[in-house]
Amino acid sequence: MWGSVVMAIALVIAGGIAWWLAKGCAVTIVGAAGGVVGGVAALLSLVLLVDPDAAFRMSAIVTAVAGVWLLAWALAGGIKGQRALRASEEADLVRIAAVQPEGRV
């Protein structure tokens, strides 16, 4: 029981941290929101379901799905951010090369 509760709370915390670190990246925010909602849903399934076996199964499934959701969207946001950073660096290099006189690097 406590393992399920701890995993659901850890998922909510991980989603909150991902949201905080997203810095406006919509892709990462989608993943973080899914993680938080999934963690809360896993906790609610433990509280609301009468049958303990069904509650544990439901909590484990919801936690796993929300964790994979958070991981996938956070990785996608990281890849998107890395590509944007590389494009920005390349644009800076092109701009610097255009400003400098020929022969100087």
C-alpha positions, 0 to 999 in steps of 0.5 A, spaced: 500 500 500 505 504 502 509 503 495 503 505 491 502 511 495 509 513 495 510 512 487 504 516 486 506 522 490 513 521 487 510 522 480 506 528 482 513 531 484 516 529 478 511 532 474 511 539 478 519 539 477 518 538 470 513 543 469 518 548 473 524 546 469 520 547 462 521 554 462 515 555 457 516 549 453 509 547 451 511 540 449 514 539 456 508 542 460 504 537 456 508 531 459 508 535 466 501 536 466 500 528 464 504 526 470 501 530 475 494 528 473 496 521 473 499 521 480 493 524 483 489 519 479 493 514 482 492 516 489 485 517 488 484 510 485 487 508 492 482 512 496 476 511 492 476 503 490 473 499 495 476 492 493 484 493 495 486 488 489 483 492 484 485 499 487 493 496 487 492 494 480 489 500 477 494 505 481 500 501 478 497 501 471 495 509 472 502 510 475 506 506 469 502 510 464 503 517 467 510 515 468 511 513 461 507 519 458 512 524 463 518 521 460 516 521 453 514 528 453 520 531 457 524 527 452 521 530 446 521 537 449 529 536 451 530 534 443 526 540 441 530 545 446 536 542 443 535 543 436 533 550 437 539 551 441 543 549 435 539 553 430 540 559 434 548 558 435 548 557 427 545 563 426 549 567 431 555 564 427 552 566 420 551 573 423 558 574 426 561 571 419 557 576 415 560 582 420 567 580 420 572 582 415 574 577 410 580 573 412 579 574 420 576 568 423 
